[in-house]
Amino acid sequence: MTRTVISIDTETSISVQDCYGGTHQGRVRPINEDRFLCRADLNVWAVADGMGGHAHGDIASSAIIQSIAEQFEGAKAHGKVLRAFSNAVQTAHDRIRAISEANDKIVMGSTVAGLILAGGRFHIPWTGDSRVYLIRNGRITQMTRDHTEVQMLLRENAISEEEARNWPRKNVILHAIGVNEAPYVEAIEGEVEAGDTFILCTDGLTAHLADQDIQILVTGNTAQRACIELVRVALERGGKDNVTVVVVNLPVLAR
C-alpha cells in the first residue's frame, strides 16, 4: 500500500487522558472549514464542520470552537461544566446569526460534536453529521446519530439501506448551529470505563472509512498515531472533503 506523507495542524494535551487532534483540508477543498478542540485540562473535546458550499463556513466552525473553550474556562472556575456546552452553543449560534444578518442574511452554519468527561461519566452532545465513536472491549460503537435527511428516512423505514447508499440528497443536513432560529443539540451520557477510547470526527473521515476501518487504525495505538493514521488513510482514499479527527484514550478511569 502506498503511504502518504501528510502535514496536519495539531493540538495536544496529555494528563490522565492521552489525546490528540488533527485536521487537513483534504485533496479537493480549497480551504479548511473544519475546526477542533482538544483540551484535556478542561476535560472537553470537540470537532466542528463549517457548512460546505456556503460562505464563511470556517467562521461558523471557529465561532463554535472558540465559544466552547471560553465557556469551559469559566466553568472550570465555577464548577458548572455540564451547563457550559449548552451556553457555548447558544453563544456561537447568536454570533453566527449576527454575522449572517450583517452580510445580507447569507446562509452559514456548522455541525458540532463534543465529548465532556465529568464525575466518572461521559457526555456527548452533537448536532449535524459530525460523529463520536466509542471503542470498548474490542467493539466500536457509533454514539451519535447523523442529523441528515437520509438517516431520518432510514429510521422511518421510508428507504432501504441500498437506496440510502445512493440517495441523491445524501448530504443534506437537518440541523446545524447558526442556520435555524434556535439551535438544536442532541445528547447522550454514560459511565466511563477503564480503557475506553473515544473518536470524534467530521464526515470527511467517515466518507472514506467504515467503522471497522476506524477501529483497526485506532486499536493499540497512541492517540497521536491513531489520529495521524486516520487522516492519512482518508487522504489516500480521495480526501474529497476536509477531514478532522480527535482521539481520546482513557488508560485509567477518569474521575
ZAZA-546877 format. One line per 4 residues: number of its first residue (from 1); for each residue y negated, x, z of N, C-alpha, C, O. Coordinates in steps of 0.1 Angstrom, whole numbers. Each point is the difference from the previous one (the first is absolute). Layout:
NUM) Y,X,Z,Y,X,Z,Y,X,Z,Y,X,Z; ... $
This chain:
1) 12,8,0,-12,-8,0,-12,9,0,-1,9,8; -9,-13,-16,-12,8,-1,-9,-3,12,-2,-11,4; -2,22,3,-9,-2,12,-14,2,-4,-4,9,-8; -5,-18,13,-14,1,-3,-7,5,12,2,-4,11 $
5) -11,14,-14,-9,5,10,-12,-8,1,-7,-2,-10; 4,-4,22,-11,-9,1,-10,4,11,4,8,8; -16,-12,-9,-10,2,10,-5,-13,5,-4,-9,-8; 5,6,21,-4,-12,6,-9,2,11,0,10,7 $
9) -9,-20,-5,-9,0,11,7,-4,13,7,-10,-1; -8,18,11,8,-3,12,-8,0,13,-11,5,1; 17,-12,9,-5,0,13,11,-1,9,9,-9,-1; -8,18,11,11,0,9,-4,0,15,-11,4,3 $
13) 19,-9,5,-2,0,14,14,-1,7,7,-10,-3; -4,19,12,13,0,6,-1,1,15,-6,9,6; 11,-19,1,1,0,14,14,-4,4,9,7,-3; -7,-19,9,13,-5,2,7,-4,-14,12,2,-2 $
17) -21,-6,-7,5,-4,-13,-2,11,-10,-10,7,0; 20,-5,-9,-1,9,-11,-5,-9,-12,8,-7,-5; -20,9,1,-5,-9,-11,-8,8,-10,-5,11,2; 5,-17,-14,-7,7,-11,-4,-10,-11,8,-10,-2 $
21) -19,12,-4,-4,-9,-11,-5,7,-12,-6,11,1; 8,-17,-13,-4,6,-12,-4,-10,-10,6,-11,0; -15,14,-9,-4,-9,-11,-2,7,-13,-4,12,1; 7,-18,-12,-2,6,-13,-5,-11,-10,5,-11,1 $
25) -13,15,-10,-6,-10,-9,11,-4,-11,-2,-10,-7; 13,17,6,10,-3,-10,-3,6,-13,-9,8,-2; 16,-12,-8,-1,7,-14,-7,-9,-10,-2,4,-11; -3,-16,15,-6,-9,-9,-14,-4,4,-10,0,-8 $
29) 8,-3,21,-13,-5,5,-10,11,0,3,11,4; -16,-14,-8,-10,10,0,-5,4,13,-5,11,2; 6,-20,8,-5,3,14,11,-5,10,8,-8,-4; -9,13,16,9,-5,10,-7,-10,9,-10,3,7 $
33) 15,-16,-7,-6,-10,8,8,-3,12,-3,-9,8; 13,18,-5,8,-1,13,-7,8,11,-7,10,-3; 9,-14,15,-5,7,12,11,-1,10,8,-10,0; -8,19,10,9,-1,11,-5,5,13,-10,8,0 $
37) 16,-11,11,-4,4,13,13,5,7,10,-7,0; -11,19,7,11,6,7,-5,5,13,-4,12,0; 4,-20,10,-6,4,13,10,-2,11,0,-10,7; 8,20,-4,10,-1,11,-8,0,13,6,-5,10 $
41) -18,11,-10,-7,0,13,-5,-14,4,-2,-2,12; 1,-7,-22,-3,-13,3,11,-10,-1,-1,-12,2; 13,17,-6,12,-8,-2,-2,-11,-11,4,-11,2; -11,15,-13,-3,-10,-11,1,8,-13,-5,11,-1 $
45) 12,-18,-8,1,5,-14,-2,-11,-10,3,-12,4; -8,15,-16,-3,-11,-9,-1,6,-14,-3,11,-2; 6,-20,-8,-2,3,-14,-8,-12,-6,2,-11,4; -10,14,-14,-8,-10,-6,-1,3,-15,-1,11,-4 $
49) 2,-22,-4,1,1,-14,-12,-8,-6,1,-12,-1; -11,18,-4,-11,-7,-6,5,-7,-13,8,5,-7; -13,-17,5,5,-8,-11,-2,6,-13,-11,3,-5; 22,0,-2,0,6,-13,-6,-9,-10,3,-12,0 $
53) -11,17,-9,-6,-8,-11,-13,-6,4,-7,-6,-8; 3,8,21,-13,-5,5,-9,12,3,5,10,4; -18,-12,-5,-9,11,3,0,2,15,2,-10,8; -5,22,-4,-2,4,14,13,-3,9,-2,-2,12 $
57) 13,3,-18,12,-1,8,1,11,11,5,-2,11; -9,14,-15,0,11,10,-10,-3,11,2,5,12; -13,-12,-14,-9,-3,10,6,-10,10,-1,2,12; 8,-11,-17,7,-10,8,10,6,9,1,-3,12 $
61) 8,11,-18,11,6,8,-6,10,11,5,1,11; -16,6,-15,-6,9,9,-7,-8,12,1,5,11; -6,-16,-14,-6,-9,10,10,-4,11,-3,0,12; 15,-3,-17,10,-4,10,5,11,8,1,-1,13 $
65) 2,13,-19,5,11,8,-11,5,10,3,3,11; -15,-2,-16,-11,4,9,-2,-10,12,-2,5,11; 3,-18,-14,-1,-9,11,11,0,10,-2,-1,12; 14,3,-17,12,2,10,-3,12,9,2,-1,12 $
69) -5,12,-18,-3,12,8,-11,-2,10,2,3,12; -12,-10,-16,-11,-2,9,4,-10,12,-3,3,11; 10,-13,-15,4,-10,10,10,6,10,-1,-3,12; 10,11,-16,10,6,9,-6,11,8,5,2,11 $
73) -15,5,-15,-7,10,8,-6,-8,12,1,5,11; -7,-16,-13,-6,-8,11,11,-7,8,-1,0,12; 12,-4,-18,11,-7,7,7,10,10,4,-4,10; -3,16,-14,6,10,8,-7,1,14,6,2,10 $
77) -19,-3,-11,-9,1,12,1,-12,8,-2,0,13; 4,-12,-19,0,-12,7,14,-7,2,0,-11,5; 10,17,-10,14,-5,2,3,-13,-8,8,-8,5; -15,6,-16,2,-12,-8,5,3,-14,-6,-5,-10 $
81) 17,13,9,4,4,-12,6,-10,-9,-1,0,-13; 7,-11,19,6,-10,-9,-10,-9,-6,3,-6,-11; -14,4,17,-11,-8,-6,-8,8,-10,-7,-6,-9; 8,19,10,-8,9,-9,3,-2,-15,-10,0,-8 $
85) 22,-2,4,3,-2,-14,-6,-12,-6,-6,0,-11; 7,-11,18,-7,-13,-4,-15,2,-2,-6,-4,-10; 0,11,20,-14,2,-1,-3,9,-12,-10,-2,-7; 18,12,5,-2,9,-11,1,-7,-14,-9,3,-8 $
89) 18,-11,7,2,-8,-13,-12,-9,-2,-5,0,-11; 0,-7,21,-11,-9,-1,-13,8,-4,-8,-4,-8; 6,16,15,-11,8,-3,0,5,-14,-10,0,-7; 22,5,2,1,5,-13,-2,-12,-10,-7,2,-10 $
93) 12,-13,13,-1,-12,-9,-15,-3,-2,-5,-2,-11; -2,2,22,-15,-3,-1,-7,10,-7,-9,-3,-8; 12,16,9,-6,11,-7,2,-2,-15,-9,2,-8; 22,-4,4,3,-1,-14,-7,-12,-6,-5,1,-11 $
97) 5,-13,18,-7,-11,-5,-15,2,-2,-6,-5,-10; 0,13,19,-14,3,-1,-3,8,-12,-10,-2,-7; 19,12,5,-2,9,-12,2,-8,-13,-8,1,-10; 17,-11,10,3,-8,-11,-13,-9,-3,-4,-1,-12 $
101) -1,-5,22,-12,-8,-1,-12,8,-6,-8,-6,-8; 7,18,12,-11,8,-4,2,6,-14,-9,5,-6; 21,-8,0,3,5,-13,5,-12,-9,10,1,-7; -19,-11,7,3,-12,-9,14,-6,3,6,-5,-9 $
105) -2,5,21,13,-6,5,12,5,-8,9,-7,-3; -10,20,0,12,6,-6,12,0,8,-1,1,12; 12,-4,-18,13,-2,8,5,14,4,2,9,-8; 0,-7,21,5,12,5,8,-3,13,-4,-9,8 $
109) 15,17,-6,8,-2,12,10,10,2,1,10,-8; 8,-11,18,10,10,2,11,-6,9,-2,-9,8; 14,13,-11,11,-3,9,-1,9,12,-8,10,0; 16,-12,10,1,9,12,14,-3,7,4,-11,1 $
113) 2,22,3,12,-1,9,-2,10,11,-3,11,-3; 6,-16,15,-2,9,11,12,1,10,9,-9,-1; -9,19,9,10,2,11,-8,4,12,-8,9,0; 11,-17,11,-6,3,13,11,2,10,9,-9,1 $
117) -9,19,7,10,2,11,-7,-2,13,-10,7,3; 15,-16,5,-6,-2,13,10,-6,10,7,-9,-4; -6,15,16,9,-6,10,14,0,-4,8,-9,4; -3,19,-12,14,0,-4,3,-10,-11,12,-3,-2 $
121) -22,-3,-4,2,-10,-11,-7,5,-12,-10,7,0; 15,-12,-12,-7,2,-12,-7,-13,-5,6,-11,3; -17,12,-9,-8,-11,-5,-3,3,-15,-6,11,-3; 10,-20,-6,-2,3,-14,-9,-12,-6,6,-10,-3 $
125) -19,12,1,-8,-10,-7,-2,4,-14,-1,12,-3; 0,-22,-6,-2,4,-14,-5,-12,-8,1,-12,4; -7,15,-15,-4,-10,-10,2,6,-14,-4,12,-2; 9,-19,-8,2,5,-13,14,5,-2,9,-4,6 $
129) -8,14,-15,14,5,-4,2,15,5,10,6,-5; -19,-1,13,4,13,6,11,-3,11,-1,-10,6; 10,20,-4,11,-3,8,2,9,12,-6,11,0; 14,-16,9,5,9,11,15,-2,1,5,-11,0 $
133) 2,22,0,14,1,1,4,6,14,-8,8,6; 20,-12,-1,5,6,12,14,5,-3,9,-7,-5; -6,20,8,13,6,-1,5,1,14,-5,7,8; 16,-14,-5,6,0,14,15,0,-1,6,-9,-7 $
137) 1,18,14,14,1,0,6,0,-14,10,-6,-3; -16,14,-6,5,2,-14,-2,-11,-9,6,-1,-11; -15,-9,14,-3,-11,-8,-15,-2,-2,-7,1,9; 3,-3,-22,-14,-3,-3,-3,-14,-1,8,-8,-6 $
141) -19,3,12,-3,-14,-1,-15,-1,-4,-9,7,6; 6,-16,-15,-14,-2,-3,-5,-10,10,4,-11,1; -14,15,7,-5,-8,11,-11,-10,-4,-1,-10,6; -6,13,-17,-10,-9,-5,6,-8,-12,10,4,-5 $
145) -17,-14,2,4,-8,-13,-13,0,-8,-11,-2,4; 13,4,-17,-11,1,-9,-7,-13,-2,6,-10,-2; -19,11,3,-8,-12,-2,-4,-1,-15,-11,2,-4; 21,-5,-4,-2,0,-15,6,-14,-5,7,-7,7 $
149) -12,4,-19,4,-13,-6,15,0,-2,7,-10,3; -1,21,-8,14,1,-3,9,-2,12,10,-6,0; -15,12,11,8,-1,13,-1,-14,6,10,-5,6; -21,-2,-8,-1,-13,4,9,-9,-8,7,-9,6 $
153) -6,11,-19,9,-8,-8,14,2,3,9,-9,0; -5,22,4,13,3,4,4,-7,13,11,-5,1; -20,5,8,3,-6,13,1,-15,-1,8,-7,7; -15,1,-17,1,-14,-2,12,-4,-10,2,-11,-4 $
157) 5,22,0,12,-2,-9,-5,-6,-14,8,-7,-6; -20,10,3,-6,-5,-13,4,8,-12,0,-4,-11; 4,17,14,4,9,-10,12,8,6,2,1,12; 6,5,-21,11,8,4,-4,15,1,-11,4,-4 $
161) 20,4,10,-3,14,2,-2,7,-14,-8,8,-2; 17,-13,-8,-2,6,-13,-13,-4,-6,-6,9,-7; 2,-21,8,-13,-4,-5,-11,7,7,-10,3,-7; 11,0,19,-10,7,8,-3,14,-5,-11,5,0 $
165) 22,1,-5,-1,14,-5,-9,1,-12,-6,10,-3; 5,-21,-5,-8,0,-12,-11,-10,0,-5,-4,-10; 1,-1,22,-10,-10,1,-13,5,-5,-5,11,4; -2,-18,-13,-12,5,-6,-12,2,9,-9,8,-2 $
169) 9,-15,14,-10,1,10,5,7,12,-3,-3,12; 12,13,-14,7,7,11,-10,7,10,3,0,12; -14,4,-17,-9,8,9,-12,-8,5,-9,5,6; 10,-18,-7,-11,-9,5,1,-1,15,11,-4,6 $
173) -21,8,1,0,1,15,-7,-13,5,-10,-4,-5; 16,-2,15,-5,-13,5,-10,3,11,-9,-9,3; 10,20,5,-9,3,11,-5,14,-1,8,9,-3; -21,-7,5,-6,14,0,-13,-1,8,-7,-10,0 $
177) 4,20,8,-12,0,8,-12,1,-9,-1,9,-9; -9,-18,12,-12,1,-7,-1,-10,-12,-11,-2,-6; 22,-4,2,0,-9,-12,-3,-14,4,-8,-7,-6; 15,1,16,-1,-14,3,-11,-2,11,-6,10,5 $
181) 3,-22,-2,-11,-3,10,4,6,14,-9,6,7; 21,-6,-3,5,5,12,12,9,-2,8,-3,-8; -7,14,16,12,9,-2,12,-6,5,0,-8,10; 12,11,-16,13,-5,4,8,12,4,2,9,-9 $
185) 4,-9,21,8,11,4,13,-6,6,-1,-8,10; 12,13,-14,13,-4,6,4,12,9,-3,11,-3; 11,-14,13,4,11,9,14,-3,7,4,-11,2; 3,22,0,13,-1,8,-1,11,10,-7,9,-1 $
189) 16,-10,11,1,10,10,15,1,5,8,-9,-2; -5,20,9,13,1,6,1,12,9,-10,8,2; 21,-5,4,2,11,9,3,13,-8,7,0,-10; -13,11,14,2,13,-6,13,5,5,3,-2,12 $
193) 5,9,-20,12,7,4,-1,15,-3,-6,4,-10; 12,4,18,1,14,-3,5,3,-14,10,-6,-4; -16,15,-3,4,4,-13,-5,-9,-11,4,2,-12; -12,-12,15,-6,-9,-11,-8,8,-9,-7,10,4 $
197) 7,-13,-17,-9,5,-10,-7,-11,-7,7,-10,-5; -20,10,4,-8,-10,-7,-6,6,-12,-5,12,0; 5,-19,-11,-6,4,-13,-10,-10,-4,4,-12,-2; -16,16,0,-11,-9,-5,-3,5,-14,-1,12,-2 $
201) 0,-22,-7,-3,5,-14,-7,-11,-8,1,-12,3; -8,17,-14,-6,-10,-9,10,-2,-11,11,6,-1; -14,-16,-8,10,-4,-10,2,11,-11,9,-1,-9; -17,11,9,2,11,-9,13,8,3,5,6,-9 $
205) 0,-7,21,13,6,3,11,-10,-3,9,4,-7; -10,-16,11,11,-9,-2,2,-5,-14,10,-6,-4; -20,9,-5,1,-3,-14,11,9,-6,5,-3,-11; -3,15,17,9,10,-6,12,3,9,10,5,-5 $
209) -10,-8,18,11,3,9,6,-13,6,-8,-8,6; 21,6,-6,6,-11,7,1,4,15,-2,11,3; 6,-21,5,1,2,14,9,12,3,-3,8,9; 15,-8,-15,10,10,3,-5,14,-5,3,10,7 $
213) -12,-9,-17,-6,13,-4,-8,5,11,0,12,4; -8,-21,2,-9,4,11,8,5,12,-4,10,6; 14,-17,-3,9,4,12,6,14,-2,-1,8,9; 6,-6,-21,6,13,-3,-10,11,2,3,11,5 $
217) -15,-13,-10,-10,11,0,-6,2,14,-5,11,3; 5,-21,5,-6,1,13,10,5,11,-3,8,8; 15,-13,-9,10,3,10,3,15,2,3,7,-10; -4,-2,22,3,14,3,-12,9,-3,2,12,2 $
221) -13,-17,-7,-11,9,-3,-11,-2,10,-1,-10,7; -8,20,-5,-12,-1,7,-9,-11,-7,2,-2,-12; -11,-3,19,-10,-9,-6,-7,6,-12,-2,-6,-10; -2,19,12,-7,7,-11,9,1,-13,-4,-3,-11 $
225) 16,8,13,9,2,-11,3,-14,-7,1,-1,-12; 2,-9,20,3,-13,-5,-11,-6,-8,2,-5,-11; -14,7,16,-12,-5,-7,-2,6,-13,-2,-6,-11; 3,20,11,-2,7,-13,10,-3,-10,-3,-1,-12 $
229) 16,0,16,11,-4,-9,-2,-14,-6,3,-2,-12; -7,-7,20,-2,-14,-5,-11,0,-11,2,-7,-10; -13,13,13,-11,1,-10,5,7,-13,-3,-4,-11; 10,15,13,5,8,-11,9,-8,-9,-2,0,-13 $
233) 11,-8,18,9,-7,-8,-7,-12,-7,3,-3,-11; -12,-3,18,-8,-11,-6,-8,5,-13,0,-6,-10; -5,18,11,-7,7,-11,10,3,-11,-3,-2,-12; 14,8,16,10,3,-10,5,-12,-8,4,1,-12 $
237) -4,-12,18,5,-13,-6,-11,-7,-8,2,-12,-4; -13,18,3,-11,-6,-8,-14,-1,7,-10,2,-7; 10,-3,20,-13,-1,7,-10,-9,-6,-12,4,-3; 16,-16,0,-9,-10,-7,-11,-5,8,-10,-6,-5 $
241) 10,8,18,-10,-5,9,-3,11,10,7,10,1; -18,-12,7,-3,9,11,12,-2,10,6,-11,1; -2,22,5,11,-1,10,-4,6,13,-5,11,0; 8,-18,11,-4,4,13,12,-2,10,6,-11,-1 $
245) -3,20,9,11,-1,9,-4,6,14,-7,10,1; 11,-17,10,-1,5,13,13,-1,6,6,-11,0; -1,22,6,13,0,7,-2,3,14,-7,10,4; 14,-18,5,-1,2,15,14,1,5,7,-10,0 $
249) -3,22,5,12,2,7,-1,-1,15,-9,6,6; 18,-14,0,-1,-1,15,13,7,6,10,-7,1; -11,20,2,12,6,6,4,-5,14,12,1,4; -22,-5,3,2,-6,13,-7,-13,2,-9,-3,-9 $
253) 13,-5,19,-6,-13,2,-15,2,3,-4,6,9; -5,-13,-17,-14,1,2,-4,-11,10,3,-12,-1; -11,17,11,-5,-9,10,-15,1,1,-6,-7,8 $
